[in-house]
Amino acid sequence: MPKPRAMADPVPDSEYRGVIARLPRSARPFASLARFDRPIGWWLLFWPGGWAVALAGGAVARWDLLGWLLIGAVAMRGAGCVYNDIVDRDLDAQVARTRSRPLASGAVSVRAAALWLVALCLIGLVVLMQLTPFAALVAVLSLALVAAYPFMKRITWWPQVWLGLVFSWAALVGWSEVAGALTPAGLLLYAGSVAWVVGYDTIYALQDRDDDALIGVRSSARALGARVRGGVAGFYAAAVLLWAGAIWSVRPDPLAMVALLPVAFHLGWQVVTLNPDDGDSALARFRANRGAGFLMFLACLVVGTSSAV
């Protein structure tokens, strides 16, 4: 394996100062390639699975499953980022925010990145082996969506919808593992997560609108234009309504809806305080969804635990 060149400055949205900075210099580009310097990504991938386990009533009895889902989120989010960067390395080199990524900058070769991709997928395979056959099959079905995602920004104005389908898939896996089937509650939870992902990734895409316009990359942020705040509000509202449907399916009690109020207010705060023309504002609101995911987990935990009693 060729020795990687020194890594360029970390991308602007990196949380580079920390564990990554303490790694050997030769390992840092690979950690950055898998986005280990940006833990927000694996939390956003994990939360839908955590919600499903909690709402299905398995948070206590299947606490180990939550751990496996988190490990899987870290590994498979990393693998997805490596694959995405292999496909997008030429486009990344043309965007200010991404041109310092390891493949775009030349810090890591394509061959080395491919080997790193295989290693991360093997970790994912270990997690897959912890699931029941049905849940494992559901998990494997996501691979086609994952493989197609990097190309969506070239053929549709709404690649965020495709990302929503991918990043919410853990909800189907977690629900299948605990409930043993894909019931309406699990499907509504998944659909709500898709809407949530479209909302927060539209916020994230605001950082790249100018560069994306120059190189012809499409996004929901560009498609919505001046209506982006209203668009995000609509997706967040759809998410809350669908989550309400999932909770009602588990516990048809108006009191159960109260559990959704904290996450609903949090998402509303994001919309009200978002400045679409300020990249720092967009990044801060995007990262705030780690907290939104936790609030939704608490809602699912309260409803799922009380329903299981």
N, C-alpha and C positions, 0 to 999 in steps of 0.2 A: 504494500500500500504506500503510495507516495506521501511524503511528509507534507502536511498542509502548510500553506503560507500563513504568515501572521494575520490575525483577524483584524478587520477594520473596526472603526468605532461601532458600538452597538447601535441598533436601530432606535429611533426616538422613543418608541413605546416599550422598550426593554426595561426590565427591572434588574439590570446587569450587576449592579453593586450588591454583593451578597455571596451566596454559596458559589455561583458560577465564577465570580472573580477569584475565588480561592482554589479553583481547579488548576491542574497543570496547563500551561499555555496551549499545548497541543490538543487538549481535550475540550477547550472552550468552544471552538467552532462547532463541534458536534453537539454539545449541549445547547448552543444557540440554534442550531439547525432544527433540533427537536423542540425548540421553544421552552426549554427548561428555565430560561431566564424570564419567562412570562407565565407564571402559574395560573393566571386568570383563565387561560384556555382550558386547562384540564378541569378546573372547578366547573366551568360552564358545561363541559361535556359530562361531568359526573352528576351534576345536580338532578337532571331528569330521571336518572336511574335511582338515585337516592329517594326522590319523591315517590317513585313507583313502589319501592320496597316499603316505605313508610305508610303510604296510603293503603296498600294491600294488607297492612297489619303485620309486616314481618320485620320491623326495625329492631325489635328486641330479640326475637327468636333467631333471626338471621343477621345478626350484627356482623358476622364474618363476611356475608355477601356484600355489605356496604364497603368493607375493606377491599375485597376483590374488585368491586366495580371501580373504586378509586384507583387502584393499581392499573386496571385496564384502561381507565381514562387517561392516565399519565402516559402509558405506553402507546396507546392507539392514537391519541392526539399528536404525540411526537411522530409516530409513523406517518400519519396523515400530513403533517407539516413537511416532513422530508419529501414525501411523494409530490406534494403540491409545489415545493420549491424546485424539484427536478423538472417538472413540467413548465413552471413559470419563470425559470431562471433568466430568460431573455427579457421578459416583461419586467421582472423585478429590477433589472439593471437600469431601467428607464424611469423608475419612480423614486423620488427623493427619499421617501420613508423606508424603502426596501432595498435600495441598491447596495447597502452594506451587509445584506444577508450573506451567509457563508458561500453559497453556490454562486450567487450573482456577483460577488466580489472576487471569487476565485480562491477563497480561503480553504474550500473543500472541493475535491474533484467529484465528478458525477459517479465514478466507480466507487469511491469511498462512501458517498452518500447512499448508494444502493446497498452496500454491505451493512451500513448502519440501519437502513430501513428493514432489512431482513432480521437483524438482531432485535429490533423493537417489536416486530411482528411475532417473533418467537415468544416474547414475554406475553403478548396478547394471547397466544395459543395456550400458555399455561393457565391464564385466567379462564379461557373458554372451557378448559377441561374441568373446571370446578362447577360448571352449570349442568342442569338436567339436559337430556337430548333435545327436548323441545325448545328450551331457552337458548341453547347453543345454536340450533338451526335458525332461530330468529336473529341471533347476533350475526351469523354468517351472511344472512341475506342483505345485510347493510353494505357489504363490500362493493357491490355494483354501484350503489349510490356514491360511495367514497371515491371509487375510481373515476367516476364521471365528473365529480365536482370541479376540478381545476379548469375544465373546459367550458363550464357554464357561463363564465364572465365574457366569453367570446361569442356566445350564441343567444343570450337572453339578457334583458335589462334587469332581471330579477334573480341573480345567482344566490341572493340571500335566502330565497325560498328553498332552494336546493340544499343550502347549508343547514337550514332549519330541519329538513328531513333527516340529514346526517347527524347533526349535533343533538337531536332529540331521541335518537334511536335507543339509547340506554333505557328510556322509559318503557319501551316495549320489551326489552330484555329483562329488566328488573321485575316488571309485572308478570311476565311469562314464568319467571323462576319461582315467584312467591305464590301467584294465583293458579298457575298451571295451565292457563289459557289466556287468550286475548279477549277480554270482556269489554263492554262499552265503556266502563270507567277507565280502564287502561288506555283505550283508544282516544277518549276525550282528553286525558292527561297528556298524551303524546301530541295531539292536535294543538292544545294550548301551548305546549312547549315550542312547537314549530312557529307559532305566531310570535312568541316571546323572542325567539332567536332572530326572526326577521326584523323585529323592532330594534334589538340591541346591535345587530350587525349593520343595520342601516346607519345607526349612530356612529359605529366604528368607521364605516365607509366614508363619512364626511371628511375624514382626514386626507383622503386621496382624491377628492373630486376634481381638482384642477389637473393633477397629473393623469388621472384616468381619462379625462376629456382629451388631453393631448395625444395619448397613445391608443385611444379607441376602446378602452376597457369599460364595460357596462356595469352598472350597479343600481340598486334601489335608491341610493342617495342621489344619483344623477337623474334617475327617472322621476323622482318626486319633486326635484328642483326646489322652488320656494315653498312648496307644501310639505316639506320633509317633517316638520314638527307635528303637523296634523296626521301625516302618514304613520309616524311612530306611535302617536297616541292611539290611532285606530288599531294597530297591531297589538299594542299592549292591552287595550280594552277587550279585543277578541280573545287574547290569552286568558285574562281574568274570567271572562264569561265561560270559556271552555273548561277552565279549571273548576269553576263553580259547578258545572255539569258533572264533572268527574267526582267531586266531593259529594254532590247530591245523590249520585248513583250508589255511593258507598254508604252514606248516611243521610237519608231524606229528612233533614231537620233544619229549619231556618237558622237555628243557633249555630250549626256547623259552618254556615257562610261567614260568620264573624271571624273565623280563623284566617280568612283571606284578606281581611282589611289591612293588616300591616304591609303585605306585599303589594296590594293595590295602591296604597298611599305612596309607597316607595317608588313604584313605576310612574305614578303621577308626578312626583317630585322631579324625576329625571326629565320628563317632558317639559314641565314648567320652567325649569332652570337651564335647559339646554340652549346654548348659543350655536346655531348651525355653522356660523362663520368662524368659529374659534376651535381650532384643532385640539387645544388643551382641554376645553370644555367637553368636547365630544369624547376624548379619551377617558376623562374622569367619569363621565356618565356611563360609558361602556363598562369600565372596571367596577362601577358600583353594582353591576348585576351579580357579582359574587355575593354581595349582601342580599340582593333580591332573591337569589336562589336559596340562600339559607333561611330567609323568612318563609319562603314557600315550603321548604322542608319541614319547618316547625309546624306549619298549618297541616301538612299531610300527616305528620307524626301525631298531632293531637287528635285528628279525625280518625286516622287508621287505628290508633291504639284504643280509643274509646269505642270504636265499632267492633273491635275484636274481643272486647270484654263481655 
